[in-house]
Amino acid sequence: MDKIRSYKRQLQRVYKAMTEDAMRNLVKAQIIACQAIERSDKKKQTATPKQKAGRIKPHLIVTQHAITRFQERVAPLGKEEIRKLLTTDSLLEAYRANTHGKYPLQGHKNIIVVIEKYKVVTVYDKTKKRVSDGSSPTTT
C-alpha cells in the first residue's frame, strides 16, 4: 500500500510540473489513439465484398439451363441428383485453378461442364455433334 501511495505522489508532482502545452499534447495523443481504435473497429464491422468473399468459401451454383441440358443430353435424372453431380469439390478446385472454362465431369470423361463466375451454365456430351438444321445430335 505504501508503494501505491508513493507512486500516486510522484504522479501528482509530475502532473503539477507539466506545462499547459504538455497537457494538451498528452490529451491529443490519447484522442488520436482512441480515433485509431474506432477506425479499426469500423473496418471490422464494414468489410468490403472482397473481404467477405475471402471469409466465405465460394461454391458452385447450377443454373436451371444446365439442369435442363443435363437431362436432355446426358441422363434424365432429378434436379437434386444433377446438382450433386455438378457441384463436386473436384469441379470447384478445377474452376478455381482456371477461373472459367470447360471441365470434364468426374467419372464421365465425355461429359463437359461449362462454368462461368461460379455458375454451371451448361453441360454437353463431347462425343455427340450438334447439327445445325435443328435435328437431334448424332454420335460419332
Wavefront OBJ file of the C-alpha trace (Angstrom):
o trace
v 0.000 0.000 0.000
v 2.898 2.333 0.740
v 4.274 1.762 -2.756
v 0.962 2.789 -4.289
v 0.804 5.962 -2.212
v 4.384 6.782 -3.153
v 3.625 6.260 -6.837
v 0.497 8.398 -6.546
v 2.513 11.252 -5.006
v 5.063 11.002 -7.803
v 2.310 11.243 -10.403
v 0.804 14.247 -8.671
v 4.200 16.009 -8.685
v 4.674 15.266 -12.386
v 1.147 16.469 -13.102
v 1.748 19.763 -11.306
v 5.064 20.226 -13.096
v 3.556 19.703 -16.547
v 3.006 22.808 -18.595
v -0.231 23.529 -20.348
v 1.301 22.541 -23.723
v 2.468 19.216 -22.354
v -1.051 18.558 -21.046
v -2.549 19.380 -24.440
v -0.084 17.064 -26.174
v -0.876 14.267 -23.764
v -4.620 14.666 -24.280
v -4.142 14.973 -28.040
v -2.158 11.722 -28.091
v -4.934 9.982 -26.168
v -7.583 11.300 -28.579
v -5.558 10.114 -31.591
v -5.200 6.669 -30.013
v -8.967 6.484 -29.421
v -9.693 7.537 -33.007
v -7.366 4.837 -34.336
v -9.186 2.225 -32.264
v -12.556 3.467 -33.541
v -11.368 3.311 -37.165
v -10.143 -0.241 -36.790
v -13.470 -1.247 -35.216
v -15.393 0.315 -38.119
v -13.233 -1.540 -40.621
v -14.028 -4.811 -38.895
v -17.752 -4.060 -38.962
v -17.954 -2.813 -42.557
v -15.970 -5.354 -44.541
v -15.817 -4.933 -48.312
v -17.310 -7.606 -50.584
v -13.778 -8.836 -51.351
v -13.045 -9.222 -47.655
v -16.351 -11.035 -47.145
v -15.634 -13.286 -50.110
v -12.326 -14.234 -48.555
v -14.110 -15.428 -45.440
v -16.923 -17.301 -47.192
v -15.982 -20.387 -49.144
v -17.441 -19.938 -52.664
v -19.477 -22.779 -54.063
v -20.796 -23.686 -57.492
v -24.356 -22.767 -58.424
v -26.135 -24.904 -61.001
v -28.409 -22.948 -63.338
v -31.779 -24.255 -64.498
v -30.411 -24.227 -68.054
v -27.595 -26.589 -67.029
v -30.090 -28.938 -65.333
v -32.287 -28.995 -68.436
v -29.307 -29.625 -70.733
v -28.052 -32.422 -68.475
v -31.488 -34.074 -68.583
v -31.653 -33.706 -72.393
v -28.070 -34.572 -73.288
v -26.790 -36.890 -70.568
v -29.405 -38.613 -68.389
v -32.969 -37.882 -67.232
v -32.150 -37.575 -63.527
v -33.835 -35.459 -60.847
v -32.734 -31.879 -60.157
v -31.097 -32.638 -56.812
v -29.143 -35.598 -58.214
v -27.873 -33.420 -61.050
v -26.916 -30.637 -58.625
v -24.902 -33.131 -56.552
v -23.106 -34.394 -59.662
v -22.292 -30.886 -60.885
v -21.121 -29.358 -57.591
v -18.299 -31.675 -56.632
v -15.170 -30.449 -54.897
v -13.042 -31.578 -57.845
v -15.006 -29.329 -60.245
v -14.762 -26.428 -57.812
v -10.990 -26.856 -57.453
v -10.548 -27.124 -61.228
v -12.571 -23.943 -61.672
v -10.549 -22.074 -59.036
v -7.340 -23.059 -60.792
v -8.518 -21.860 -64.224
v -11.281 -19.302 -63.397
v -13.777 -20.111 -66.159
v -13.931 -22.765 -68.802
v -14.902 -26.301 -69.706
v -14.227 -29.211 -67.370
v -14.832 -32.958 -67.710
v -17.303 -34.389 -65.225
v -15.541 -36.693 -62.756
v -16.096 -40.320 -63.738
v -17.623 -39.278 -67.093
v -14.777 -38.044 -69.297
v -17.049 -37.342 -72.281
v -19.418 -35.102 -70.317
v -18.241 -31.483 -70.330
v -19.364 -28.938 -67.717
v -19.129 -25.235 -68.599
v -18.567 -22.945 -65.594
v -18.525 -19.125 -65.514
v -18.448 -16.927 -62.388
v -19.061 -19.891 -60.078
v -22.149 -20.894 -62.097
v -22.544 -24.130 -64.015
v -24.116 -22.712 -67.183
v -24.426 -25.760 -69.429
v -23.489 -29.411 -69.884
v -22.869 -31.402 -73.044
v -21.566 -34.741 -74.302
v -18.460 -34.130 -76.414
v -18.980 -37.343 -78.384
v -22.217 -36.001 -79.881
v -22.030 -33.439 -82.659
v -24.548 -30.633 -82.888
v -26.477 -30.497 -86.136
v -27.282 -27.018 -87.447
v -30.617 -27.971 -89.126
v -32.315 -28.403 -85.748
v -32.494 -32.192 -85.796
v -31.171 -34.264 -82.915
v -27.399 -34.662 -82.469
v -25.637 -37.784 -83.725
v -22.989 -39.913 -82.073
v -19.540 -40.032 -83.681
l 1 2 3 4 5 6 7 8 9 10 11 12 13 14 15 16 17 18 19 20 21 22 23 24 25 26 27 28 29 30 31 32 33 34 35 36 37 38 39 40 41 42 43 44 45 46 47 48 49 50 51 52 53 54 55 56 57 58 59 60 61 62 63 64 65 66 67 68 69 70 71 72 73 74 75 76 77 78 79 80 81 82 83 84 85 86 87 88 89 90 91 92 93 94 95 96 97 98 99 100 101 102 103 104 105 106 107 108 109 110 111 112 113 114 115 116 117 118 119 120 121 122 123 124 125 126 127 128 129 130 131 132 133 134 135 136 137 138 139 140
